[in-house]
Amino acid sequence: MQLCVIHVGFFDLFLYVIMYVD
């Protein structure tokens, strides 16, 4: 379960970076 949470966290960070760059 923790791995899933960490994965989601990374995905959210990646999405945030894309939004920031765009």
C-alpha positions, 0 to 999 in steps of 0.5 A: 500500500505504501508503494502505491502512495509513494507512486501517486506522490511521484506522479503528482509531483511530475504533473505539477512540474509539467504544469509549472513548465507549461 
